[in-house]
Amino acid sequence: MQTEEEILKIKKVKNTAVRTVVLRHLLSQEKAQSLKDIENALAYTDRSSIFRTLKTFEENKVIHSIEDGSGMTKYAVCAKGCNCDPKDLHYHFYCTNCDKTFCLFDVPIPKIQLPENFKQQQANMVVKGLCDNCNK
């Protein structure tokens, strides 16, 4: 697994203390994190600094955002080699019991034939149900 510093270097993002802490937190999670989740985990880091860091990461394709229908945008680290191109898009799973959102990296979103002069910029595919923990 790549270190925070290696990921930022590959994505050409300047390394700062806040960026390292936020990325370290996201890498340590098995599920996507909302801004509130990250704020709670990094209590000594300013909310606006976290938000700016997330936006910088998203713009530079370090992370991707997920609209899972919960009303809160969630963030997850992109897989190694991901450039957030249509071929990199994947499904997400939202647990309706525990409100956790998981990336399903092994389930790519199928290519959709769009009308002429249409350009896909993103797709959001969310499967909802019970995660393995809640289904026990």
N, C-alpha and C positions, 0 to 999 in steps of 0.2 A: 504494500500500500504506500502511496506517495505521501510525503510530509506536506504540511501546510506551505512551507517555503517553496518546495518543488512545484506544487500546484500553482501558486501565485506567479512563480517565475515562468512557467510554461504558458500561462494565460496573459503574461506581460502586465501584471497588476503589481503596483508598488506595495511592498511589504511594510505594514505598520503594526504596532502592538494590538490595536483594536481588531484589525483584519485577521491577524493570526489567532486571536482568542475566539472570534466569531467562527472562523473556519474550523478551528480545532473542535469547537462545540458541535458544529454541524456534522463533522466527520465521525464523531463519537456516537451519534444517534442512529438507531435502526429505523426511525420514522422521520417523515418530514416535520419541520418545526415552524410554528407561527412566530411572528414578531414577539408576541406575548410570552411564548415558551422560551425564546432566546433571552428576552429581558429577565425573566424569572431565574434562569440558569446563570446569567451573567449580571447579577444584582449590582455590582460595582461599576458597570459600564453604562454610560449615558445612552438613553433611548435613541436620541437623534443620531448619535454616532453609529449605533447598531443599524438603524434604518438606512443611513447613507452607505454603510458598508454593504448591506444587502443589495441595494440598488447598483452599486459599483460592481459587485460580484455578478449580478444578473446581466448587466450590460456587457461584461467581459466573459460571459459564459462559464463562470466558475460554478454557479448554481442555476437552478431553474425554479420558477414559481409554479404553484399548483392551486387551481381554483377547484376545491373538492366539494363545494356545495355547503360547507359548514359556516360560511360567512366570513371566514378568516383565510387570507392567503397564506399558504405554507411554502416553505423553502427546503430544497434538498440539493446536495452536492451532485453535480453532473458526473456521470460515469467517465472513467479514463478514456480519452480520445473523443469525447462528445464535443460537438461544436453547435449543438442545438439546431442542427439542420433537420429537415423533415425526416430523414432516415434515422435520426437519433431519438425521435419522439417515441414514448412508451406509455402504456396504461398506468393508472394509479389505482390503488385500492383504499377506500375509505371505510373504516369500521364504524358502523352506526351505533355501536354500544360504547366504545371507549374513545371515540373521536380521533383516532390515530389514522394517519395517511401514510401509505407505503408506496414506494416506487416499484413497479413491476418491470425491471429492466429487460427481462427475457421475453416480454410480450410487446413487440413493436406495434405501433399504430399502422394499419395498412395504408398504402398509398391511395389517395383519392384522386380520381380524374376530375380536374376542375375545368370549367368552361374556358375558352380561349381568353387570354389576357388577364386571368385571375392568378394571383400569386399567394400561395399558402405561407403564412408567417408563423403560425402556431396552431396546435390542436390540443384539445383537452378531453381526454377520455378517462372517466372515473367509473370504476365498478364499486358498488356499495354492498355491504353485507357485514358479516362477522369475521373478525380476524381469528387466527388459530387459538389465541389465548381466550378470547371471549366465547368461542364456539365449544369450549370444553365443558 
